Amino acid sequence: MPLKKNLIEEGCVVMVQKGAYLKTCRVFSGRSYTFGKRGDGQFTLNLDGALGCPFGSSFRMDRVSNKMFSITKIENPVISLDIVTEGGVDNRDLQDDGRSQKLTPDEIITLKNKGLTGKEVIQVITENSSTFKDKTVYSQEKYVNKKQKKYGETITIHKPTIRLLNDMYYTQDPLKIANLRIDTLSQLLCHSNVQAGGNFAVFESGSQGLVTAAMLQRMGTVGHLVQVYHGAHPQREAVDLMNFSEEELLVLSFINVTKLPEATQRDSLTTTTATTNTNTTTTTNSNTTTTTTSITTAEPMDTNEEDETRKEETPHSSKSDEQKHTNEDSEENLIQKDNEKLDCESQENKDQHVNGKKSEKQDQETQKSGEQAKKPSRPRKFVRTQVEDVSMSSSVLEQGIMGLVVACRQYPNDVVKELMPFLHPGHSFVVFSPYKEPLMELYSEVRTLGGTNMRLSETWLRHYQVLPQRTHPAINMSDVQ
């Protein structure tokens, strides 16, 4: 974790942007990273030139080999290329039949492999377009900017934020985060009233840890956030990419659904059938623990009893046999003493030789440890052990939480019923699901349990393009609500 959060330092996570393409990577000196899709659009980049520069800086890609690039910082990046000069009156006579470009994709790839810069490649593409000169100035700028995103050799390195991570995941595959857009995520944080100094709980599944990372960022270093998970490990990919400090990670703790403590308000908020089910599960767990402890304590008891029985069964006649052999043993003891002296002298020589080898190994280990100390260590994912996380999460839940957020792709009703008893009366909870049917069922169930001021909402985000003398919705947008 870098000490100066505004500078790109070794070991921190950065977001590399080239056009609309975004990718995260952890920066280490001397290491190269692969970007782009497989095939001709893939390239390798060395980020050593970004170390020590502030976040948000732009860099020029300098070709080292065919697909290997190094980067150099650009002080004054050029947003648009100086290719557009004059344009036509309108585009009414232009036909988009795919025949206006004379160059084939293979010829454009050969131009890139020859070592031409991005600006030169775009210049050749515009010169070989039969309709470029007849387009309006606005259409020409739009065409050049589109080609610049594809063939340009300028990247920007950003500091990881929740918005950029959401955009990256949503561009790659919306189903990877259960169609969770940034506007929906902001509503989850707003309605749950997440703030510093409070105790909150979150259950997240199928959204790469975005909700947990967003809540943790809002809470800062004060308060407690319990992430409840189902399965072997919690989802926290976005948490690891946010460059959180150890003080910020101390706020977060984890607990499995199967290890939730008994809520004091469970009887008043759930039905009697639910309480009997939870009691049966806890009693079965306690029975298994007692059986395992009884097995482990039974083994040493058996060994002690066997030793005592063996001592009691030794006959008294063995004493006479021992007296007969005392004389023979005394002669043998003298011979053994002489042999032991010789063995001690030879053993001392061997020990000196072994100690010399050990000292050489210790010197080598100290050198290796010194070299490893120079390299930046990766930040710890978990600041506590699993047992400490469970105990801390249990204590926070027993005290009660001020807000609850459930965001999962699967059926959320059972999870909400398990976590609702830990919520203080009068405090808010938010449930997100990409499907409306389980939310409608949960709405009626919580209403019968005494829930008030509840609302079902369906979000819709529409982007607008605002330019001089023209404002209209964006042409390409998501149709998922």
Residue pairs with C-beta under 8 A, 6 or more apart in sequence:
1 11
1 12
1 243
1 244
1 245
1 246
1 379
2 8
2 9
2 10
2 11
2 12
2 243
3 9
5 159
5 243
6 54
6 55
6 159
7 52
7 53
7 54
7 55
8 14
8 27
8 50
8 51
8 52
8 53
8 54
8 55
8 57
8 157
9 27
9 51
9 52
9 376
10 27
10 28
10 29
10 51
10 376
11 26
11 27
11 28
11 376
11 377
11 378
11 379
12 26
12 27
12 243
13 24
13 25
13 26
13 27
13 160
13 240
13 241
13 242
13 243
14 24
14 25
14 26
14 27
14 47
14 50
14 55
14 157
14 158
14 159
14 160
15 22
15 23
15 24
15 157
15 158
15 159
15 160
15 164
15 165
15 168
16 22
16 23
16 24
16 25
16 33
16 35
16 45
16 47
16 155
16 156
16 157
16 158
17 155
17 156
17 157
17 158
18 35
18 36
18 149
18 152
18 154
18 155
18 156
19 148
19 149
19 150
19 152
20 149
20 171
21 35
21 36
22 164
22 167
22 168
22 171
23 33
23 35
23 168
24 160
24 165
24 168
24 241
25 33
25 47
26 378
27 47
27 50
27 51
28 376
29 48
29 51
30 48
31 46
31 47
32 44
32 45
32 46
32 68
33 44
33 45
33 46
33 47
34 42
34 43
34 44
34 45
35 42
35 43
35 44
35 45
36 42
36 43
40 109
42 67
43 67
43 68
43 69
44 67
44 68
44 69
45 61
45 69
45 70
45 71
45 155
46 64
46 68
46 69
46 70
46 71
47 71
47 157
48 70
49 59
49 70
49 71
49 72
49 73
50 57
50 59
50 71
50 73
50 157
53 73
53 157
55 157
55 158
55 159
56 156
56 157
56 158
56 159
57 73
57 74
57 156
57 157
58 73
58 74
58 77
58 154
58 155
58 156
59 71
59 72
59 73
59 74
59 154
59 155
59 156
59 157
60 71
60 72
60 73
60 74
60 153
60 154
61 69
61 70
61 71
61 153
61 154
61 155
62 69
62 70
62 71
62 72
63 69
63 115
64 70
66 113
69 153
71 155
74 154
77 154
80 141
80 144
80 145
80 148
81 119
81 122
81 144
81 148
83 122
83 123
83 126
83 140
83 144
84 137
84 140
84 141
84 144
86 133
86 137
87 133
87 134
87 135
87 136
87 137
87 138
87 139
87 140
88 133
88 134
88 135
88 136
89 136
90 136
91 134
91 135
91 136
91 139
93 134
94 131
94 134
94 135
99 130
100 129
100 130
100 131
100 132
101 125
101 128
101 129
101 130
102 128
102 129
102 130
103 124
103 125
103 128
108 121
108 125
108 151
111 120
111 121
111 124
112 121
112 151
116 124
117 153
118 148
118 151
118 152
118 153
118 154
119 152
121 151
122 144
122 147
122 148
122 151
122 152
125 147
125 151
126 132
126 143
126 144
126 147
132 140
132 143
135 143
158 164
159 243
160 241
160 242
160 243
162 182
162 185
162 210
162 213
162 214
162 217
162 238
162 242
163 182
165 210
165 213
165 238
165 241
165 242
166 177
166 180
166 181
166 182
166 185
166 210
167 182
169 176
169 177
169 208
169 210
170 177
170 180
170 181
170 478
174 478
174 480
176 208
177 206
177 207
177 208
177 210
178 206
178 207
178 407
178 408
178 409
178 432
178 434
179 434
179 480
180 207
180 210
180 211
180 407
180 432
180 434
181 459
181 461
181 478
181 480
182 461
183 459
183 461
184 432
184 459
185 210
185 211
185 214
187 430
187 457
187 459
188 211
188 214
188 405
188 407
188 430
188 432
189 214
189 215
189 218
191 428
191 430
192 200
192 215
192 403
192 404
192 405
192 428
192 429
192 430
193 402
193 403
193 427
193 428
194 200
194 215
194 218
194 219
194 403
194 405
195 218
195 219
195 223
196 218
196 219
196 220
196 221
196 222
196 223
197 219
197 222
197 223
198 219
198 223
198 224
198 401
198 402
198 403
199 223
199 224
199 225
199 226
199 396
199 399
199 400
199 401
199 402
200 215
200 219
200 223
200 224
200 225
200 226
200 401
200 402
200 403
200 404
200 405
201 225
201 226
201 227
201 228
201 396
201 397
201 401
201 403
201 404
201 405
201 419
201 422
202 211
202 212
202 215
202 225
202 226
202 227
202 228
202 404
202 405
202 406
202 407
203 227
203 228
203 229
203 230
203 257
203 405
203 406
203 407
203 408
203 412
203 415
203 419
204 210
204 211
204 212
204 227
204 229
204 234
204 235
204 405
204 407
204 408
205 229
205 230
205 235
205 407
205 408
205 409
205 410
206 235
206 408
206 409
206 410
207 235
207 407
207 409
208 235
208 237
208 238
209 234
209 235
209 236
209 237
209 238
209 239
209 240
210 238
211 405
211 407
211 432
212 225
212 227
212 234
212 235
212 236
212 238
212 239
212 252
213 236
213 238
213 239
213 241
213 242
215 225
215 405
216 225
216 239
216 242
216 244
216 248
216 249
216 251
216 252
217 242
217 244
219 225
219 251
220 248
220 251
221 247
221 248
221 250
221 251
222 251
223 251
224 251
224 253
224 392
224 396
225 251
225 252
225 253
226 253
226 254
226 255
226 393
226 396
226 397
226 401
227 234
227 236
227 252
227 253
227 254
227 255
228 254
228 255
228 256
228 257
228 260
228 393
228 415
228 419
229 235
229 254
229 255
229 256
229 257
230 256
230 257
230 415
234 254
236 381
239 249
239 252
240 381
246 379
246 380
246 383
249 380
249 383
250 383
253 384
253 389
253 392
253 393
253 396
254 382
254 386
254 389
254 390
254 393
255 389
255 390
255 393
255 394
255 397
256 390
257 415
257 418
259 390
259 394
260 394
260 397
260 418
260 419
261 394
261 397
261 398
262 278
262 282
263 269
263 397
263 398
263 421
263 422
264 398
264 421
265 421
265 422
265 425
266 274
266 275
266 278
266 421
267 275
269 420
269 421
269 449
269 450
270 417
270 420
270 421
270 449
274 417
382 389
384 392
397 422
398 422
400 422
400 423
400 424
401 422
401 423
401 424
401 427
402 424
402 427
403 423
403 427
403 428
403 429
403 430
404 416
404 419
404 420
404 422
404 423
404 427
404 428
404 429
404 430
405 429
405 430
405 431
405 432
406 412
406 415
406 416
406 419
406 429
406 430
406 431
406 432
407 431
407 432
407 433
408 415
408 432
408 433
409 433
409 434
411 438
412 431
412 433
412 438
412 439
412 442
413 438
413 441
413 442
413 445
416 429
416 431
416 442
416 446
417 445
420 429
420 446
420 449
423 429
431 439
431 442
433 439
436 456
436 458
439 456
440 456
443 454
443 456
446 454
447 454
458 481
459 481
460 481
461 477
461 478
462 473
462 474
462 477
463 473
463 474
463 477
464 471
464 472
464 473
464 474
465 471
465 472
465 473
465 474
